[in-house]
């Protein structure tokens, strides 16, 4: 949807003198052929703005605008709180998103107590949707998927912005994509994507009970994610990854193919392919055992 003066007025109730006509919104890391409107709150990001040819408009403060350091083709829109203006537009667009009617293949079995949004859901062949499942809009489910009782797909993730205008709770604008042969255990939550990054569960991945799979998490094929695991937002998970019971994975890191996260591990850094990590904070498993033996010997 085009970003215009009228749209920004509906989202923020502010009228701007600037000429405003953009193809969409984007964060500084967004790459596109379109003309995008973004924001910054610190001058340290000016270089990143200038290097991104997709960014053609920027919300910023008067202090940053007076530095006159932006690329010549970037429109500078001065506001008191750039974050609030940008995410108010994100929120408005998400709340007014157009969706197609829900489509469920006739071969899929849906329990009578399940709730499936009447718009924005696609469910493929031979799926099973158990009692008290909730499937919100913007969720696509492949074939042969099992969704166990009490699970929620496409719920709002935790995206609350502290601004000069108070806390802004931003409606999620992305999708959940669940590939074929996935199983999701009892009372788990798979959050809707955010900031144009969908949440993805790869083919034949199995998720146990009481797992939180946050917005923008993307995993590959044949991963096993065990009960009570918590995976923070925008984590990249490779193929054949094991995430043990009650493991905690911080946001915006990568777990490469075939890595193994042991039970209760708190992972705060990216993990290389084939690596096993243990502990809080997680370190290589063998190093953890050596440290443990040394500690016990000193007792």
N, C-alpha and C positions, 0 to 999 in steps of 0.2 A: 504494500500500500504506500502511495506517495505521502511524503511528509511535507505538509503545507502549513501555512499560517492558520487556516481554519482548523486543521487537525490538532495543532499544538494548542490552540485556544480551547478546544473541547477537552483536551487532556489536562491543561494546567490553569485555564481561565486567565491567561496572560496574553496580551496583544503585543506583537513585536513589529518594529519598523523595518527590520531586515527583510530582504527578499529571500523567501524560504521555499525551496522546491528540491527535495531530495528523493532518491529512489527507496531509501530505507534507513534503518538505524544500524550502527555497528560499533562494537568495541574496538579498541586500538589494534587488537590482533586479528580483526576480521579482514579477510582479503576478498575482493569482489570487483567485477567490472562496473558495478553500479556506483552512483554517487551517494555516499553515506554521511549521515549526521552522527557525531560522537560527542564525547565530553572528556575533559581532564580537570583535575583538582590541584595539580602541582606542575610547576614549570619543568620539572625533571622529565616529564613525558612529552615535551614539545618536539624533541628530535624524533621520537617514535611516531608522532602524528605526521611530521614532515616526510618520513620515509614511507608512509602508507598512502599510495596514490588513490586508494578508494575513499579516503576521508576528504570530504569537500566542505564540511561545515563542522564547527566545534563550539559547544557550550563551554565557557570558561569565565573566570572572575575578571573584574576590571583590572586588578593587579597583574594578572597574567597577560591580558590583552595589551596593556601598556608596554610590555617588553618588545612588541613588534617583531617577533621572531618566527611567526608562522609562514609557511609556504604561500606564495602569492595568490594561488587559486583557492585558498581555504577561506571560507566565510567565518568570521569571528562573531559569535553571538554572546554578548555579555549578560550574565545573570548572577544573582547572589549565591546560588547553590547549584552548580552544574549537575551534580549527581541527582538531585531531586527532579530537575527538569527532564533529564534524559530518561530516568526510570519511571517517571510519571507517564511519559509517552509509551514506554514499553508496556506498562500496566494497562493503559487505555487500549492499546492495540490487541493485547491478549484477551481482554474482556469483550472485545467487539469482533473477534475472529469469526469468519464464516466457516461453517462445517457442513459436510455432506451427511445425509441420513446414515445411521449405523447399518452395517451389512454383516450378517452372521450366516455362514454356510449351513445349509439344512442338516448336514451330517454331524454338526457339533451339538453336544448335550449340555444344556444350561439348566442348573438347578433352579427351581421356582423361587427360591429365596435370594438369588443373586440379583444385584442391580447392575445394569449395563446402560450407560448413557444412550439416549435415543439418537444422538448425533455424534459423529466423529470417531466411531469405533469400527474396525474391520477385524473379523475373526474368521480364520481359515477352516480347513476341513478336519474332521475327526478330533476336535478339541473337547476337553472336559472342563466345565466350569462348576466347581463344587459350591455347597451352601454358603451363603453370606459373603460371597465374593463381591467386591465393588470394582467396576471398570469405568473410569471417567473418560471423557472425550480425549481425542488425539492419541489413541492407543491402537496399534496394529499388531495383531497376533497371527503368527503363521499357522502351519498345519501340525496336527498331532501334539498340541501343547496341552499340558495339564496344569490347571490353576487350582490349588488346594483351598480348602475352606478358610474364609476370613481374610484372604489376601486382598490388598488394595493395589490396583494398577493405575498409574497416572494421577496420583495425588499431588498436591502442591508441595514443592520442596521448601527448604528453609532459606528464604531470600528476603531479608528485612534490612532496609537501608536506614542508617541513622543520618538524618539531614537537619538543616536549620529549620525545616518545616515540621519536625517531628519524625517519628519512625514511619517509613513508607514500606508497607508490605506489598511486594511486587508479584502480581499474578504471572504464572509461568506460561510461556508462549511456545514451548516446544512439544516434542512427541515422545512416546515410548514405542520402541520397535522390538518385538519379541520374535525371534526366528524359529524355524521348525524344530520340533522334538524337544522343546524346553519343558522343564517342570519347575514350578514355583511352589514352595511348601507353605504350610499353614501359617496364617497371620503374618505374612511378610508384606513389605511395602516397596514398590518400585515407583520412584518419583518421576514426574513429568520432566522433560528436558527444559532447559532454560538458556536464553541468550543464543538461540539458533544452533545449539548443540543438542541433538536428540539423545535420549537414554536408550541404550541398545543392549540386548541380551543375545549372545551368539548361539548358533545352532548347537543343539544337544547339550547345552549347559543345564546343570541341575542346581537349584537353589533350595536350601533346607528351610525349616520353620523359623519365624521371628528374625528374618534378615532385613536390614534396612539398606536399600540400594538407591543411593541418592541421585539427584538430578545430574544428567550429563555423564553418568558412568557408562562406559562402553567396554564390554568384554567379548572375547572371541569364542571359539568352538570348544566344547567339551570341558568347560570349567566346572569345578565342584566347590560350592560355597555353602559352608556348614552353618548350623543353627547359631543365632545371635550375632553373626558377623555384622559389622557396621562399615559400610564403604562410603567414604565422603565424596562430595561432588567432583565431577569432571576427572575421575580416575580412568586411566587407560589400562585394561587388563588383556593380556595376550591369550593364546590358546593353551588349553590343558593346564590351567592354573588351579592350585588347591588353596583355598582360604579356610583355615580351621575354625573351630568353635570359638565364639566370642572374640575373634580377632577384630582389631580396629585399624582401618586404613585411612590415613589423612587425605585431604583433598588434593587434586592436581598433581598426582604422581603417577608413575607407570610401573606396572607389574608385568615383566616380560614373559614370554612363553615358558611354560614348564616350571615356573617357580613355585615354591611351597611355603605357605605362611602357617606356622604352627599355632596350636591353640593359645588364645589369649595374647597373641603378639600385638604390639602397638607399632604400626609401620609408619614412619615419618619421612622416608626417603624412597626413591625409586629402587626397584629390585631387578637385578640382571637375570637373564635367561638361565633357568636351571638352578638358581640359588635358593637355599633354604634359610629362613630367618626365624629367630625366636626372641622373645623377651620384650621388655618395656624399658626403653625404646628398643625396637627389634635390631639385632645384629646377626651376623652369620651363625648358624646353629652350632657348629663345632667350637667357635670362639665362646659362645654362651656356655657350653658345657665345661670348657676349660676354666672359665671365670667362676662357674658354680663350684667346681671341684676345689679350686684354690680358696674360695671363700669358706667352704666346709672344712678344709684342712686347717684353716687359721682359727676356727672356732674353739 
